[in-house]
Amino acid sequence: MTMRSKIEDIIWDKCHDGGNGRSCSLAAAAIMAALPDYDAQQARIAELEEVLTWYGEQTRLCRLVHSGGNDARHNLADDGGKRSRAALKAKP
C-alpha cells in the first residue's frame, strides 16, 4: 500500500465517520495537495540512493586484487564523478 493510498484511507475514515464535514474537507484538500511534493521527494531519494549504491559497490570492489578490482577502479576512473554531479544537479 502506498503512502498516498494510506492517507486517502485515513481521510475517508475520518471524514465519513462523523468528522466535521467542512473542516475535514479542508484538511483533506491540504493533505492531498501536499502529496505530489511527497511523491517527488520519494523519487529523488530513490535516485540518490541508486547513485550512492553504485559508488558504494564500486569502492567495495576496488579493494579486490583481481580483475574485479581492476574493473571497479576503471569504472570509477571513467566516471570521474559524473554520476554524483548529475544527481546533485538534478532538481526534484
PDB file of N, CA, C and O in Angstrom:
ATOM      1  N   MET A   1       0.850  -1.172   0.000  1.00  0.00           N
ATOM      2  CA  MET A   1       0.000   0.000   0.000  1.00  0.00           C
ATOM      3  C   MET A   1       0.897   1.237   0.000  1.00  0.00           C
ATOM      4  O   MET A   1       1.811   1.344   0.818  1.00  0.00           O
ATOM      5  N   THR A   2       0.641   2.151  -0.900  1.00  0.00           N
ATOM      6  CA  THR A   2       1.450   3.357  -0.989  1.00  0.00           C
ATOM      7  C   THR A   2       1.053   4.356   0.088  1.00  0.00           C
ATOM      8  O   THR A   2      -0.011   4.246   0.696  1.00  0.00           O
ATOM      9  N   MET A   3       1.925   5.331   0.311  1.00  0.00           N
ATOM     10  CA  MET A   3       1.621   6.380   1.277  1.00  0.00           C
ATOM     11  C   MET A   3       0.366   7.133   0.859  1.00  0.00           C
ATOM     12  O   MET A   3      -0.458   7.496   1.699  1.00  0.00           O
ATOM     13  N   ARG A   4       0.223   7.367  -0.446  1.00  0.00           N
ATOM     14  CA  ARG A   4      -0.953   8.074  -0.951  1.00  0.00           C
ATOM     15  C   ARG A   4      -2.233   7.322  -0.584  1.00  0.00           C
ATOM     16  O   ARG A   4      -3.191   7.931  -0.107  1.00  0.00           O
ATOM     17  N   SER A   5      -2.258   6.023  -0.799  1.00  0.00           N
ATOM     18  CA  SER A   5      -3.482   5.267  -0.512  1.00  0.00           C
ATOM     19  C   SER A   5      -3.735   5.174   0.990  1.00  0.00           C
ATOM     20  O   SER A   5      -4.888   5.156   1.419  1.00  0.00           O
ATOM     21  N   LYS A   6      -2.664   5.114   1.802  1.00  0.00           N
ATOM     22  CA  LYS A   6      -2.844   5.121   3.251  1.00  0.00           C
ATOM     23  C   LYS A   6      -3.497   6.424   3.700  1.00  0.00           C
ATOM     24  O   LYS A   6      -4.425   6.420   4.508  1.00  0.00           O
ATOM     25  N   ILE A   7      -3.005   7.527   3.172  1.00  0.00           N
ATOM     26  CA  ILE A   7      -3.557   8.830   3.543  1.00  0.00           C
ATOM     27  C   ILE A   7      -4.994   8.958   3.064  1.00  0.00           C
ATOM     28  O   ILE A   7      -5.852   9.465   3.787  1.00  0.00           O
ATOM     29  N   GLU A   8      -5.255   8.507   1.861  1.00  0.00           N
ATOM     30  CA  GLU A   8      -6.631   8.553   1.358  1.00  0.00           C
ATOM     31  C   GLU A   8      -7.564   7.727   2.247  1.00  0.00           C
ATOM     32  O   GLU A   8      -8.695   8.138   2.507  1.00  0.00           O
ATOM     33  N   ASP A   9      -7.104   6.584   2.707  1.00  0.00           N
ATOM     34  CA  ASP A   9      -7.918   5.752   3.609  1.00  0.00           C
ATOM     35  C   ASP A   9      -8.193   6.465   4.928  1.00  0.00           C
ATOM     36  O   ASP A   9      -9.317   6.438   5.430  1.00  0.00           O
ATOM     37  N   ILE A  10      -7.171   7.099   5.487  1.00  0.00           N
ATOM     38  CA  ILE A  10      -7.345   7.830   6.746  1.00  0.00           C
ATOM     39  C   ILE A  10      -8.347   8.964   6.558  1.00  0.00           C
ATOM     40  O   ILE A  10      -9.244   9.151   7.381  1.00  0.00           O
ATOM     41  N   ILE A  11      -8.194   9.713   5.483  1.00  0.00           N
ATOM     42  CA  ILE A  11      -9.118  10.816   5.218  1.00  0.00           C
ATOM     43  C   ILE A  11     -10.542  10.288   5.077  1.00  0.00           C
ATOM     44  O   ILE A  11     -11.481  10.852   5.639  1.00  0.00           O
ATOM     45  N   TRP A  12     -10.692   9.216   4.332  1.00  0.00           N
ATOM     46  CA  TRP A  12     -12.028   8.637   4.140  1.00  0.00           C
ATOM     47  C   TRP A  12     -12.636   8.225   5.480  1.00  0.00           C
ATOM     48  O   TRP A  12     -13.792   8.534   5.766  1.00  0.00           O
ATOM     49  N   ASP A  13     -11.842   7.522   6.300  1.00  0.00           N
ATOM     50  CA  ASP A  13     -12.340   7.072   7.603  1.00  0.00           C
ATOM     51  C   ASP A  13     -12.739   8.244   8.490  1.00  0.00           C
ATOM     52  O   ASP A  13     -13.805   8.214   9.104  1.00  0.00           O
ATOM     53  N   LYS A  14     -11.912   9.263   8.566  1.00  0.00           N
ATOM     54  CA  LYS A  14     -12.164  10.379   9.473  1.00  0.00           C
ATOM     55  C   LYS A  14     -13.285  11.286   8.972  1.00  0.00           C
ATOM     56  O   LYS A  14     -14.074  11.795   9.768  1.00  0.00           O
ATOM     57  N   CYS A  15     -13.359  11.487   7.679  1.00  0.00           N
ATOM     58  CA  CYS A  15     -14.344  12.422   7.143  1.00  0.00           C
ATOM     59  C   CYS A  15     -15.722  11.797   6.979  1.00  0.00           C
ATOM     60  O   CYS A  15     -16.725  12.511   6.967  1.00  0.00           O
ATOM     61  N   HIS A  16     -15.786  10.516   6.856  1.00  0.00           N
ATOM     62  CA  HIS A  16     -17.073   9.882   6.603  1.00  0.00           C
ATOM     63  C   HIS A  16     -17.612   9.109   7.798  1.00  0.00           C
ATOM     64  O   HIS A  16     -18.653   8.458   7.705  1.00  0.00           O
ATOM     65  N   ASP A  17     -16.906   9.180   8.916  1.00  0.00           N
ATOM     66  CA  ASP A  17     -17.388   8.519  10.132  1.00  0.00           C
ATOM     67  C   ASP A  17     -17.596   9.549  11.235  1.00  0.00           C
ATOM     68  O   ASP A  17     -17.053   9.422  12.332  1.00  0.00           O
ATOM     69  N   GLY A  18     -18.385  10.562  10.931  1.00  0.00           N
ATOM     70  CA  GLY A  18     -18.746  11.545  11.941  1.00  0.00           C
ATOM     71  C   GLY A  18     -17.832  12.739  12.046  1.00  0.00           C
ATOM     72  O   GLY A  18     -18.004  13.558  12.949  1.00  0.00           O
ATOM     73  N   GLY A  19     -16.855  12.872  11.148  1.00  0.00           N
ATOM     74  CA  GLY A  19     -15.979  14.037  11.190  1.00  0.00           C
ATOM     75  C   GLY A  19     -16.722  15.294  10.759  1.00  0.00           C
ATOM     76  O   GLY A  19     -17.725  15.220  10.049  1.00  0.00           O
ATOM     77  N   ASN A  20     -16.227  16.442  11.189  1.00  0.00           N
ATOM     78  CA  ASN A  20     -16.797  17.724  10.787  1.00  0.00           C
ATOM     79  C   ASN A  20     -16.591  17.875   9.290  1.00  0.00           C
ATOM     80  O   ASN A  20     -15.454  17.958   8.826  1.00  0.00           O
ATOM     81  N   GLY A  21     -17.669  17.911   8.536  1.00  0.00           N
ATOM     82  CA  GLY A  21     -17.604  17.896   7.076  1.00  0.00           C
ATOM     83  C   GLY A  21     -16.731  18.963   6.469  1.00  0.00           C
ATOM     84  O   GLY A  21     -15.855  18.649   5.663  1.00  0.00           O
ATOM     85  N   ARG A  22     -16.941  20.233   6.833  1.00  0.00           N
ATOM     86  CA  ARG A  22     -16.191  21.327   6.199  1.00  0.00           C
ATOM     87  C   ARG A  22     -14.724  21.300   6.594  1.00  0.00           C
ATOM     88  O   ARG A  22     -13.850  21.346   5.729  1.00  0.00           O
ATOM     89  N   SER A  23     -14.443  21.226   7.886  1.00  0.00           N
ATOM     90  CA  SER A  23     -13.047  21.248   8.312  1.00  0.00           C
ATOM     91  C   SER A  23     -12.319  19.998   7.831  1.00  0.00           C
ATOM     92  O   SER A  23     -11.135  20.054   7.499  1.00  0.00           O
ATOM     93  N   CYS A  24     -13.012  18.891   7.794  1.00  0.00           N
ATOM     94  CA  CYS A  24     -12.405  17.648   7.316  1.00  0.00           C
ATOM     95  C   CYS A  24     -12.094  17.753   5.828  1.00  0.00           C
ATOM     96  O   CYS A  24     -11.044  17.297   5.376  1.00  0.00           O
ATOM     97  N   SER A  25     -12.986  18.340   5.085  1.00  0.00           N
ATOM     98  CA  SER A  25     -12.761  18.512   3.645  1.00  0.00           C
ATOM     99  C   SER A  25     -11.581  19.434   3.384  1.00  0.00           C
ATOM    100  O   SER A  25     -10.785  19.179   2.481  1.00  0.00           O
ATOM    101  N   LEU A  26     -11.459  20.504   4.164  1.00  0.00           N
ATOM    102  CA  LEU A  26     -10.330  21.429   4.006  1.00  0.00           C
ATOM    103  C   LEU A  26      -9.010  20.731   4.344  1.00  0.00           C
ATOM    104  O   LEU A  26      -8.017  20.884   3.632  1.00  0.00           O
ATOM    105  N   ALA A  27      -9.011  19.971   5.424  1.00  0.00           N
ATOM    106  CA  ALA A  27      -7.801  19.244   5.802  1.00  0.00           C
ATOM    107  C   ALA A  27      -7.435  18.212   4.738  1.00  0.00           C
ATOM    108  O   ALA A  27      -6.267  18.062   4.381  1.00  0.00           O
ATOM    109  N   ALA A  28      -8.437  17.513   4.243  1.00  0.00           N
ATOM    110  CA  ALA A  28      -8.194  16.509   3.199  1.00  0.00           C
ATOM    111  C   ALA A  28      -7.618  17.159   1.958  1.00  0.00           C
ATOM    112  O   ALA A  28      -6.689  16.621   1.354  1.00  0.00           O
ATOM    113  N   ALA A  29      -8.155  18.311   1.564  1.00  0.00           N
ATOM    114  CA  ALA A  29      -7.652  19.015   0.378  1.00  0.00           C
ATOM    115  C   ALA A  29      -6.195  19.432   0.579  1.00  0.00           C
ATOM    116  O   ALA A  29      -5.383  19.313  -0.338  1.00  0.00           O
ATOM    117  N   ALA A  30      -5.863  19.919   1.771  1.00  0.00           N
ATOM    118  CA  ALA A  30      -4.486  20.338   2.053  1.00  0.00           C
ATOM    119  C   ALA A  30      -3.534  19.153   2.010  1.00  0.00           C
ATOM    120  O   ALA A  30      -2.437  19.252   1.460  1.00  0.00           O
ATOM    121  N   ILE A  31      -3.947  18.043   2.584  1.00  0.00           N
ATOM    122  CA  ILE A  31      -3.098  16.847   2.588  1.00  0.00           C
ATOM    123  C   ILE A  31      -2.898  16.335   1.168  1.00  0.00           C
ATOM    124  O   ILE A  31      -1.777  16.018   0.769  1.00  0.00           O
ATOM    125  N   MET A  32      -3.968  16.256   0.418  1.00  0.00           N
ATOM    126  CA  MET A  32      -3.863  15.736  -0.943  1.00  0.00           C
ATOM    127  C   MET A  32      -3.027  16.665  -1.827  1.00  0.00           C
ATOM    128  O   MET A  32      -2.336  16.201  -2.734  1.00  0.00           O
ATOM    129  N   ALA A  33      -3.087  17.970  -1.566  1.00  0.00           N
ATOM    130  CA  ALA A  33      -2.277  18.919  -2.335  1.00  0.00           C
ATOM    131  C   ALA A  33      -0.792  18.728  -2.047  1.00  0.00           C
ATOM    132  O   ALA A  33       0.045  18.989  -2.912  1.00  0.00           O
ATOM    133  N   ALA A  34      -0.458  18.275  -0.839  1.00  0.00           N
ATOM    134  CA  ALA A  34       0.943  18.078  -0.468  1.00  0.00           C
ATOM    135  C   ALA A  34       1.516  16.770  -0.999  1.00  0.00           C
ATOM    136  O   ALA A  34       2.736  16.614  -1.050  1.00  0.00           O
ATOM    137  N   LEU A  35       0.680  15.845  -1.390  1.00  0.00           N
ATOM    138  CA  LEU A  35       1.169  14.530  -1.812  1.00  0.00           C
ATOM    139  C   LEU A  35       2.071  14.553  -3.041  1.00  0.00           C
ATOM    140  O   LEU A  35       3.043  13.798  -3.076  1.00  0.00           O
ATOM    141  N   PRO A  36       1.800  15.383  -4.058  1.00  0.00           N
ATOM    142  CA  PRO A  36       2.750  15.386  -5.184  1.00  0.00           C
ATOM    143  C   PRO A  36       4.171  15.744  -4.746  1.00  0.00           C
ATOM    144  O   PRO A  36       5.133  15.186  -5.273  1.00  0.00           O
ATOM    145  N   ASP A  37       4.319  16.674  -3.782  1.00  0.00           N
ATOM    146  CA  ASP A  37       5.639  17.006  -3.266  1.00  0.00           C
ATOM    147  C   ASP A  37       6.263  15.795  -2.588  1.00  0.00           C
ATOM    148  O   ASP A  37       7.451  15.523  -2.755  1.00  0.00           O
ATOM    149  N   TYR A  38       5.462  15.080  -1.832  1.00  0.00           N
ATOM    150  CA  TYR A  38       5.948  13.884  -1.154  1.00  0.00           C
ATOM    151  C   TYR A  38       6.410  12.854  -2.183  1.00  0.00           C
ATOM    152  O   TYR A  38       7.481  12.263  -2.040  1.00  0.00           O
ATOM    153  N   ASP A  39       5.601  12.643  -3.216  1.00  0.00           N
ATOM    154  CA  ASP A  39       5.962  11.679  -4.260  1.00  0.00           C
ATOM    155  C   ASP A  39       7.260  12.081  -4.950  1.00  0.00           C
ATOM    156  O   ASP A  39       8.103  11.230  -5.235  1.00  0.00           O
ATOM    157  N   ALA A  40       7.420  13.365  -5.217  1.00  0.00           N
ATOM    158  CA  ALA A  40       8.649  13.858  -5.863  1.00  0.00           C
ATOM    159  C   ALA A  40       9.848  13.653  -4.944  1.00  0.00           C
ATOM    160  O   ALA A  40      10.926  13.276  -5.403  1.00  0.00           O
ATOM    161  N   GLN A  41       9.665  13.896  -3.663  1.00  0.00           N
ATOM    162  CA  GLN A  41      10.760  13.705  -2.714  1.00  0.00           C
ATOM    163  C   GLN A  41      11.158  12.237  -2.617  1.00  0.00           C
ATOM    164  O   GLN A  41      12.343  11.917  -2.527  1.00  0.00           O
ATOM    165  N   GLN A  42      10.174  11.350  -2.634  1.00  0.00           N
ATOM    166  CA  GLN A  42      10.478   9.913  -2.593  1.00  0.00           C
ATOM    167  C   GLN A  42      11.242   9.490  -3.841  1.00  0.00           C
ATOM    168  O   GLN A  42      12.175   8.690  -3.757  1.00  0.00           O
ATOM    169  N   ALA A  43      10.856  10.018  -4.996  1.00  0.00           N
ATOM    170  CA  ALA A  43      11.565   9.698  -6.241  1.00  0.00           C
ATOM    171  C   ALA A  43      12.994  10.220  -6.190  1.00  0.00           C
ATOM    172  O   ALA A  43      13.921   9.553  -6.649  1.00  0.00           O
ATOM    173  N   ARG A  44      13.170  11.410  -5.634  1.00  0.00           N
ATOM    174  CA  ARG A  44      14.501  11.999  -5.519  1.00  0.00           C
ATOM    175  C   ARG A  44      15.376  11.162  -4.590  1.00  0.00           C
ATOM    176  O   ARG A  44      16.545  10.914  -4.886  1.00  0.00           O
ATOM    177  N   ILE A  45      14.816  10.734  -3.486  1.00  0.00           N
ATOM    178  CA  ILE A  45      15.564   9.893  -2.546  1.00  0.00           C
ATOM    179  C   ILE A  45      15.988   8.593  -3.225  1.00  0.00           C
ATOM    180  O   ILE A  45      17.120   8.141  -3.051  1.00  0.00           O
ATOM    181  N   ALA A  46      15.090   7.994  -3.993  1.00  0.00           N
ATOM    182  CA  ALA A  46      15.413   6.746  -4.704  1.00  0.00           C
ATOM    183  C   ALA A  46      16.540   6.976  -5.707  1.00  0.00           C
ATOM    184  O   ALA A  46      17.426   6.134  -5.854  1.00  0.00           O
ATOM    185  N   GLU A  47      16.507   8.109  -6.394  1.00  0.00           N
ATOM    186  CA  GLU A  47      17.565   8.434  -7.372  1.00  0.00           C
ATOM    187  C   GLU A  47      18.913   8.572  -6.680  1.00  0.00           C
ATOM    188  O   GLU A  47      19.912   8.028  -7.150  1.00  0.00           O
ATOM    189  N   LEU A  48      18.948   9.296  -5.569  1.00  0.00           N
ATOM    190  CA  LEU A  48      20.198   9.486  -4.842  1.00  0.00           C
ATOM    191  C   LEU A  48      20.694   8.171  -4.229  1.00  0.00           C
ATOM    192  O   LEU A  48      21.898   7.917  -4.198  1.00  0.00           O
ATOM    193  N   GLU A  49      19.779   7.344  -3.746  1.00  0.00           N
ATOM    194  CA  GLU A  49      20.173   6.038  -3.206  1.00  0.00           C
ATOM    195  C   GLU A  49      20.797   5.175  -4.288  1.00  0.00           C
ATOM    196  O   GLU A  49      21.760   4.453  -4.026  1.00  0.00           O
ATOM    197  N   GLU A  50      20.263   5.239  -5.497  1.00  0.00           N
ATOM    198  CA  GLU A  50      20.819   4.443  -6.598  1.00  0.00           C
ATOM    199  C   GLU A  50      22.257   4.861  -6.893  1.00  0.00           C
ATOM    200  O   GLU A  50      23.128   4.012  -7.083  1.00  0.00           O
ATOM    201  N   VAL A  51      22.500   6.159  -6.931  1.00  0.00           N
ATOM    202  CA  VAL A  51      23.850   6.661  -7.197  1.00  0.00           C
ATOM    203  C   VAL A  51      24.802   6.250  -6.072  1.00  0.00           C
ATOM    204  O   VAL A  51      25.906   5.772  -6.332  1.00  0.00           O
ATOM    205  N   LEU A  52      24.375   6.437  -4.838  1.00  0.00           N
ATOM    206  CA  LEU A  52      25.224   6.061  -3.705  1.00  0.00           C
ATOM    207  C   LEU A  52      25.497   4.563  -3.673  1.00  0.00           C
ATOM    208  O   LEU A  52      26.601   4.142  -3.327  1.00  0.00           O
ATOM    209  N   THR A  53      24.516   3.766  -4.027  1.00  0.00           N
ATOM    210  CA  THR A  53      24.702   2.319  -4.075  1.00  0.00           C
ATOM    211  C   THR A  53      25.757   1.950  -5.109  1.00  0.00           C
ATOM    212  O   THR A  53      26.609   1.098  -4.854  1.00  0.00           O
ATOM    213  N   TRP A  54      25.703   2.590  -6.276  1.00  0.00           N
ATOM    214  CA  TRP A  54      26.687   2.307  -7.320  1.00  0.00           C
ATOM    215  C   TRP A  54      28.091   2.656  -6.839  1.00  0.00           C
ATOM    216  O   TRP A  54      29.015   1.854  -6.972  1.00  0.00           O
ATOM    217  N   TYR A  55      28.250   3.856  -6.278  1.00  0.00           N
ATOM    218  CA  TYR A  55      29.568   4.254  -5.781  1.00  0.00           C
ATOM    219  C   TYR A  55      30.037   3.332  -4.654  1.00  0.00           C
ATOM    220  O   TYR A  55      31.209   2.957  -4.595  1.00  0.00           O
ATOM    221  N   GLY A  56      29.122   2.974  -3.772  1.00  0.00           N
ATOM    222  CA  GLY A  56      29.485   2.076  -2.681  1.00  0.00           C
ATOM    223  C   GLY A  56      29.980   0.728  -3.184  1.00  0.00           C
ATOM    224  O   GLY A  56      30.967   0.188  -2.684  1.00  0.00           O
ATOM    225  N   GLU A  57      29.292   0.199  -4.168  1.00  0.00           N
ATOM    226  CA  GLU A  57      29.689  -1.102  -4.728  1.00  0.00           C
ATOM    227  C   GLU A  57      31.034  -0.994  -5.452  1.00  0.00           C
ATOM    228  O   GLU A  57      31.882  -1.877  -5.323  1.00  0.00           O
ATOM    229  N   GLN A  58      31.225   0.071  -6.200  1.00  0.00           N
ATOM    230  CA  GLN A  58      32.493   0.235  -6.917  1.00  0.00           C
ATOM    231  C   GLN A  58      33.656   0.372  -5.938  1.00  0.00           C
ATOM    232  O   GLN A  58      34.708  -0.236  -6.138  1.00  0.00           O
ATOM    233  N   THR A  59      33.478   1.156  -4.892  1.00  0.00           N
ATOM    234  CA  THR A  59      34.574   1.324  -3.930  1.00  0.00           C
ATOM    235  C   THR A  59      34.830   0.033  -3.156  1.00  0.00           C
ATOM    236  O   THR A  59      35.972  -0.264  -2.805  1.00  0.00           O
ATOM    237  N   ARG A  60      33.777  -0.731  -2.889  1.00  0.00           N
ATOM    238  CA  ARG A  60      33.977  -2.025  -2.235  1.00  0.00           C
ATOM    239  C   ARG A  60      34.805  -2.943  -3.128  1.00  0.00           C
ATOM    240  O   ARG A  60      35.723  -3.618  -2.661  1.00  0.00           O
ATOM    241  N   LEU A  61      34.476  -2.961  -4.404  1.00  0.00           N
ATOM    242  CA  LEU A  61      35.184  -3.833  -5.344  1.00  0.00           C
ATOM    243  C   LEU A  61      36.617  -3.371  -5.599  1.00  0.00           C
ATOM    244  O   LEU A  61      37.474  -4.194  -5.921  1.00  0.00           O
ATOM    245  N   CYS A  62      36.893  -2.088  -5.464  1.00  0.00           N
ATOM    246  CA  CYS A  62      38.246  -1.569  -5.700  1.00  0.00           C
ATOM    247  C   CYS A  62      39.287  -2.251  -4.818  1.00  0.00           C
ATOM    248  O   CYS A  62      40.457  -2.355  -5.187  1.00  0.00           O
ATOM    249  N   ARG A  63      38.856  -2.702  -3.677  1.00  0.00           N
ATOM    250  CA  ARG A  63      39.791  -3.323  -2.732  1.00  0.00           C
ATOM    251  C   ARG A  63      40.244  -4.708  -3.184  1.00  0.00           C
ATOM    252  O   ARG A  63      41.213  -5.244  -2.647  1.00  0.00           O
ATOM    253  N   LEU A  64      39.556  -5.292  -4.163  1.00  0.00           N
ATOM    254  CA  LEU A  64      39.916  -6.626  -4.637  1.00  0.00           C
ATOM    255  C   LEU A  64      41.208  -6.559  -5.447  1.00  0.00           C
ATOM    256  O   LEU A  64      41.453  -5.584  -6.157  1.00  0.00           O
ATOM    257  N   VAL A  65      42.024  -7.591  -5.335  1.00  0.00           N
ATOM    258  CA  VAL A  65      43.317  -7.584  -6.021  1.00  0.00           C
ATOM    259  C   VAL A  65      43.281  -8.334  -7.347  1.00  0.00           C
ATOM    260  O   VAL A  65      44.328  -8.580  -7.945  1.00  0.00           O
ATOM    261  N   HIS A  66      42.087  -8.699  -7.815  1.00  0.00           N
ATOM    262  CA  HIS A  66      41.989  -9.387  -9.102  1.00  0.00           C
ATOM    263  C   HIS A  66      41.223  -8.516 -10.092  1.00  0.00           C
ATOM    264  O   HIS A  66      41.031  -7.322  -9.859  1.00  0.00           O
ATOM    265  N   SER A  67      40.790  -9.111 -11.186  1.00  0.00           N
ATOM    266  CA  SER A  67      40.172  -8.335 -12.265  1.00  0.00           C
ATOM    267  C   SER A  67      38.914  -7.588 -11.831  1.00  0.00           C
ATOM    268  O   SER A  67      38.604  -6.532 -12.383  1.00  0.00           O
ATOM    269  N   GLY A  68      38.177  -8.127 -10.840  1.00  0.00           N
ATOM    270  CA  GLY A  68      37.004  -7.410 -10.342  1.00  0.00           C
ATOM    271  C   GLY A  68      37.381  -6.048  -9.777  1.00  0.00           C
ATOM    272  O   GLY A  68      36.671  -5.062  -9.972  1.00  0.00           O
ATOM    273  N   GLY A  69      38.499  -6.010  -9.082  1.00  0.00           N
ATOM    274  CA  GLY A  69      39.001  -4.743  -8.543  1.00  0.00           C
ATOM    275  C   GLY A  69      39.436  -3.804  -9.653  1.00  0.00           C
ATOM    276  O   GLY A  69      39.192  -2.598  -9.602  1.00  0.00           O
ATOM    277  N   ASN A  70      40.090  -4.382 -10.666  1.00  0.00           N
ATOM    278  CA  ASN A  70      40.514  -3.558 -11.804  1.00  0.00           C
ATOM    279  C   ASN A  70      39.316  -2.941 -12.511  1.00  0.00           C
ATOM    280  O   ASN A  70      39.330  -1.757 -12.849  1.00  0.00           O
ATOM    281  N   ASP A  71      38.278  -3.745 -12.733  1.00  0.00           N
ATOM    282  CA  ASP A  71      37.076  -3.231 -13.401  1.00  0.00           C
ATOM    283  C   ASP A  71      36.461  -2.087 -12.597  1.00  0.00           C
ATOM    284  O   ASP A  71      36.067  -1.067 -13.162  1.00  0.00           O
ATOM    285  N   ALA A  72      36.381  -2.258 -11.295  1.00  0.00           N
ATOM    286  CA  ALA A  72      35.785  -1.224 -10.450  1.00  0.00           C
ATOM    287  C   ALA A  72      36.627   0.047 -10.470  1.00  0.00           C
ATOM    288  O   ALA A  72      36.088   1.153 -10.529  1.00  0.00           O
ATOM    289  N   ARG A  73      37.947  -0.110 -10.421  1.00  0.00           N
ATOM    290  CA  ARG A  73      38.823   1.074 -10.470  1.00  0.00           C
ATOM    291  C   ARG A  73      38.666   1.796 -11.795  1.00  0.00           C
ATOM    292  O   ARG A  73      38.643   3.026 -11.840  1.00  0.00           O
ATOM    293  N   HIS A  74      38.559   1.041 -12.859  1.00  0.00           N
ATOM    294  CA  HIS A  74      38.345   1.656 -14.178  1.00  0.00           C
ATOM    295  C   HIS A  74      36.968   2.330 -14.247  1.00  0.00           C
ATOM    296  O   HIS A  74      36.836   3.427 -14.789  1.00  0.00           O
ATOM    297  N   ASN A  75      35.952   1.668 -13.697  1.00  0.00           N
ATOM    298  CA  ASN A  75      34.612   2.267 -13.688  1.00  0.00           C
ATOM    299  C   ASN A  75      34.614   3.611 -12.972  1.00  0.00           C
ATOM    300  O   ASN A  75      34.038   4.587 -13.453  1.00  0.00           O
ATOM    301  N   LEU A  76      35.270   3.646 -11.816  1.00  0.00           N
ATOM    302  CA  LEU A  76      35.332   4.905 -11.060  1.00  0.00           C
ATOM    303  C   LEU A  76      36.158   5.950 -11.800  1.00  0.00           C
ATOM    304  O   LEU A  76      35.794   7.125 -11.840  1.00  0.00           O
ATOM    305  N   ALA A  77      37.262   5.520 -12.379  1.00  0.00           N
ATOM    306  CA  ALA A  77      38.096   6.467 -13.132  1.00  0.00           C
ATOM    307  C   ALA A  77      37.337   7.001 -14.343  1.00  0.00           C
ATOM    308  O   ALA A  77      37.382   8.198 -14.628  1.00  0.00           O
ATOM    309  N   ASP A  78      36.644   6.122 -15.053  1.00  0.00           N
ATOM    310  CA  ASP A  78      35.880   6.555 -16.226  1.00  0.00           C
ATOM    311  C   ASP A  78      34.725   7.480 -15.835  1.00  0.00           C
ATOM    312  O   ASP A  78      34.395   8.423 -16.554  1.00  0.00           O
ATOM    313  N   ASP A  79      34.127   7.194 -14.693  1.00  0.00           N
ATOM    314  CA  ASP A  79      33.007   8.018 -14.221  1.00  0.00           C
ATOM    315  C   ASP A  79      33.499   9.401 -13.810  1.00  0.00           C
ATOM    316  O   ASP A  79      32.869  10.407 -14.137  1.00  0.00           O
ATOM    317  N   GLY A  80      34.591   9.454 -13.113  1.00  0.00           N
ATOM    318  CA  GLY A  80      35.163  10.734 -12.713  1.00  0.00           C
ATOM    319  C   GLY A  80      34.212  11.622 -11.919  1.00  0.00           C
ATOM    320  O   GLY A  80      34.385  12.841 -11.889  1.00  0.00           O
ATOM    321  N   GLY A  81      33.230  11.038 -11.289  1.00  0.00           N
ATOM    322  CA  GLY A  81      32.276  11.812 -10.503  1.00  0.00           C
ATOM    323  C   GLY A  81      31.068  12.301 -11.278  1.00  0.00           C
ATOM    324  O   GLY A  81      30.248  13.049 -10.744  1.00  0.00           O
ATOM    325  N   LYS A  82      30.949  11.883 -12.549  1.00  0.00           N
ATOM    326  CA  LYS A  82      29.818  12.348 -13.379  1.00  0.00           C
ATOM    327  C   LYS A  82      28.472  11.986 -12.769  1.00  0.00           C
ATOM    328  O   LYS A  82      27.555  12.808 -12.748  1.00  0.00           O
ATOM    329  N   ARG A  83      28.354  10.770 -12.279  1.00  0.00           N
ATOM    330  CA  ARG A  83      27.062  10.344 -11.703  1.00  0.00           C
ATOM    331  C   ARG A  83      26.679  11.210 -10.507  1.00  0.00           C
ATOM    332  O   ARG A  83      25.531  11.633 -10.376  1.00  0.00           O
ATOM    333  N   SER A  84      27.641  11.463  -9.649  1.00  0.00           N
ATOM    334  CA  SER A  84      27.315  12.260  -8.460  1.00  0.00           C
ATOM    335  C   SER A  84      26.976  13.694  -8.844  1.00  0.00           C
ATOM    336  O   SER A  84      26.025  14.264  -8.310  1.00  0.00           O
ATOM    337  N   ARG A  85      27.734  14.283  -9.755  1.00  0.00           N
ATOM    338  CA  ARG A  85      27.416  15.654 -10.173  1.00  0.00           C
ATOM    339  C   ARG A  85      26.052  15.734 -10.831  1.00  0.00           C
ATOM    340  O   ARG A  85      25.301  16.680 -10.590  1.00  0.00           O
ATOM    341  N   ALA A  86      25.721  14.749 -11.662  1.00  0.00           N
ATOM    342  CA  ALA A  86      24.403  14.745 -12.326  1.00  0.00           C
ATOM    343  C   ALA A  86      23.290  14.597 -11.299  1.00  0.00           C
ATOM    344  O   ALA A  86      22.266  15.273 -11.396  1.00  0.00           O
ATOM    345  N   ALA A  87      23.475  13.726 -10.321  1.00  0.00           N
ATOM    346  CA  ALA A  87      22.459  13.516  -9.298  1.00  0.00           C
ATOM    347  C   ALA A  87      22.274  14.764  -8.438  1.00  0.00           C
ATOM    348  O   ALA A  87      21.148  15.127  -8.098  1.00  0.00           O
ATOM    349  N   LEU A  88      23.369  15.413  -8.092  1.00  0.00           N
ATOM    350  CA  LEU A  88      23.278  16.604  -7.264  1.00  0.00           C
ATOM    351  C   LEU A  88      22.713  17.798  -8.035  1.00  0.00           C
ATOM    352  O   LEU A  88      22.058  18.669  -7.463  1.00  0.00           O
ATOM    353  N   LYS A  89      22.973  17.820  -9.318  1.00  0.00           N
ATOM    354  CA  LYS A  89      22.495  18.936 -10.154  1.00  0.00           C
ATOM    355  C   LYS A  89      20.996  18.827 -10.436  1.00  0.00           C
ATOM    356  O   LYS A  89      20.311  19.839 -10.581  1.00  0.00           O
ATOM    357  N   ALA A  90      20.493  17.597 -10.513  1.00  0.00           N
ATOM    358  CA  ALA A  90      19.078  17.373 -10.832  1.00  0.00           C
ATOM    359  C   ALA A  90      18.194  18.001  -9.766  1.00  0.00           C
ATOM    360  O   ALA A  90      18.480  17.909  -8.572  1.00  0.00           O
ATOM    361  N   LYS A  91      17.138  18.627 -10.203  1.00  0.00           N
ATOM    362  CA  LYS A  91      16.187  19.251  -9.274  1.00  0.00           C
ATOM    363  C   LYS A  91      15.017  18.314  -9.061  1.00  0.00           C
ATOM    364  O   LYS A  91      14.539  17.686 -10.007  1.00  0.00           O
ATOM    365  N   PRO A  92      14.549  18.213  -7.817  1.00  0.00           N
ATOM    366  CA  PRO A  92      13.398  17.335  -7.553  1.00  0.00           C
ATOM    367  C   PRO A  92      12.127  17.879  -8.169  1.00  0.00           C
ATOM    368  O   PRO A  92      11.068  17.265  -8.042  1.00  0.00           O
TER     369      PRO A  92
END
